[in-house]
């Protein structure tokens, strides 16, 4: 699940809005931190403030700016979907209040992106479920609105990405946007040649 009880514009403030990256803590040898979070209340409830302020190197890129956020920073976002292939923006891996099983990834685990660098995005807290996003353009796109989450990095001509099968690569920003969009979708039956990225 990308976000538990996402807070949309008309959603109640009581929605918990926990991120995928908070849910993954036990699998990153952070069981103790996970146990300190009260998942029955919102991520930004005062009882969760000490845990939420914890910085985790696994969620920070060494080349990213140190922003001294109130809560622990993340430089990575879950891919909710894309808007380069078609108008279905919920075609990625990390959705709101919905989990995606491996069997649902019919494009193949090695052909589908799950997480990418999102350096400088507005929603950069590992506990906050707003760190999922719809990719709207190329990697490090200079025309992308800075107030939006996008695949961005501060190191060289590309960004780090994580595939569903656990493989990470540095993906060059010269990748065709349609190919990038096809790699984000989980079940659109696109055929992507590995030589194209």
N, C-alpha and C positions, 0 to 999 in steps of 0.2 A: 504494500500500500504506500503510495507516495505521500499522502497526508491523511491523518485521521481527523475528521470533523473540521474540514477547511472552512475558514471564515470568509465567505463571499461578502459583497457589499450589503446584502440584506440579511446575512446570517447573524444569529445572536452572538454576543461577546462571550457567552459561556462555551462556545465551541472550543474544543481542546487544541486543535491545530498542531498535532505532533507530527514531526517529519520522519520520513523513511530512515534518515540518518540517526535519529534517536532510537528507532526500533532496532537498528543493526548493532547497537553497542555490545550486546552479549557475544556477538560473533567477531568482535574486534578486540577481545580480551578486556572489555570494559564492563564486566558484569557488576562490579561494585558501584560504578557510576549509574548504570541502568537501575540498580536497586534503590538509588537515592531519589529517583524521579517518581513523583506521584502521578501516574497516568490517568487517574480518575478525575483530575482537575485540569484546567488549561495549562499549556506549556509556560505561559507567562504569569501564572499564579505565584504569589510570594513564596509559597512553600517550595517551589521548584527553582527559585532564583540561585541558590548556591550551586546546585548541579548544573544549571543552564549556563552559568558563568565560566565553567571549566573549559579550558582550551585543550584541544586534542590535535596533536601534530598530524595524525592520520587524515584529518579533514582540512589541513592547511597546506597550501602550496608554498614552498620556500621562496619563490620569486614574487609572491603576491604582497601587496601593501599590508602593513600591520595597522588595522583600523581601530583597535581598542574599542570594540563594541561592548555593549552592556552584557550580552550573552556571547558564548563561545563562537568564534568565527568559523565559517566553512567557505572554501573556495571551489566547492563542487556542488552541482545541482543534479537532481533526478530529471530525466527527460519524460515529460508528460506527453509530448507529441511534437509535431512539426506542422508548418503551413507552407511548405515548398512543393510538396507532391500533390496534395489535394486540400480540400477545405475541412477535412476531419482532423481536428487538432487534438483529439484524445486517442491517438493511435500509437502512443509510446508505452513505456513500461511502468511509469510511476504516476498513477492516477489518484484522484481524490476518493477516499472511502471505498476503494475497490482494489483487491489484490489480483495480480496476474500470475498464473501458474506457468511453469515451463511448457506445459502442453498447449498453452494458448499462444505461444510464440512460434507460429507456423512458418515464419520466415527463417527460423533457425537461430539457436542461441549464439552461434558464432557470427551471425549476420545482423545482429540487432544490438544497438547501443542502449545502455541503461543509464549511465552517469557520465557527465563531462565536467571539465573545468568551467567555472562561471565566475571568474575573477572580476570583482568590482560591481557585481550585480547588487540590486537594492535589498535582496532577501538572502542574507549571508550568515545565518545563524543555524548551526547544526540541529538545534532542537525545534526550530520554527518550520512548520510545514509549508511555508511559502517558498521554500527552496526547491520547488519543482517548476518546470517551465516548458513553454512551447517555443521551439527554435523557429525563427522566422527568416533567417538568412544564412549567409556563409559564416565560417569560423573567423573570429576577429574582424567581423564586418565593420568598417569604419562608419557606415551609415546607420548602424543599429542604434536605437535610442539607448542612452546610457542608463535611463531609468527603468530598463527592462532587463530581465535575466536572459542571457544568451551565452553561447559557447565562446568564451574569451580567455586569453591568458596574457601573461606579461613576459613570456620567454619565447622569443623566436616566432617563426612564421607558422604557427599552428597551436594545438592544444592537446592535452591528455584526455583520452576517452576510455571508458570501461565498457566492454561488451558483456552481454548477459552471461556468457560462458566463463567470465572471470578474467579474460584477456585484456590487458591494457596496452595501448599504443599511443605514440605521438602522431596525431592526425594533422596533416598539413592543411593550411588554410587555402591552398589552391584546389582542394577537392571541389568538384562540381556540386552545386547546391542541390540538384536533383538526386545525385548519388548520396549526399549527406542525408537528405530527407528520407530516402529509401532505407538507409541504415538505421534511422530512428524508428520507423514503423515496425510493428511486430508481426503483422499478419496481412500484408497487402500483396503477397506473392511476387514481389519484385525480385529480379535476378541481378545481383551485384557482383561483378568481377572483382576479386581481391586486388587485382593489379590497378584498379581505378582509385585506390586510396592508400 
